[in-house]
Amino acid sequence: MELEQMISSETVLPLLLRWIHFVAGITWIGLLYYFNLVQVPFMKETDAATKSGVVLRLVPRALWWFRWSALVTVLAGILLLMVGRIVNTSIMIGGTLGLIMLFNVWVLIWPNQKKVIQMTGDATATKTPPPPQMAKHARIAYLASRTNFYLSFPMLLFMGMSAHFPQF
């Protein structure tokens, strides 16, 4: 194969999109696993002052990377499907699960976590207990995150199958 054929928009663009999709996906799923396997158990066993510090300083930063890596992953995947002409059943199932997970991130997890962060800040500033509705918002974000955690396993299976078992 000639160098000109190897370095063309037909080869470089799909490669670049695949790399972006891969790196953003690792970031997204890595943070998803961090939240569900590390942070949630830690928050259950820590004291109120530490919990408040985590919610006010760590959670916003982690959620920023979480939601934007989710969006970049999905957008790069859609563009990769368009330019790479990769179509099989497994990629469509994996992509659909990814879209559901993206919806959960932007519509359920982030808006509810934003309210939890705000209420925690308000309670810390006024030295009062957090309002009762904070638990409701935390629960919705938790359940959506746990749903994404469980959906990530079949999503990763189907996404991997598209490259390693393209006949499916």
Buried (B, 14 or more C-beta within 10 A) or exposed (E): EEEEEEEEEEEEBBEBBBEBBBBBBEBBBEBBEEBBEEBBEEBEEEEEEEBBBBBBEEBEEBBEBBBBBBBBBBBBBBBBBEBBEBEBEBBBBBBEBBBBBBBBBEEBBBEBBBBBBEBBBEBBEEEEEBEEEBEEBBEBBBBBBBBBBEBBEEBBEBBEBBEEEEEE
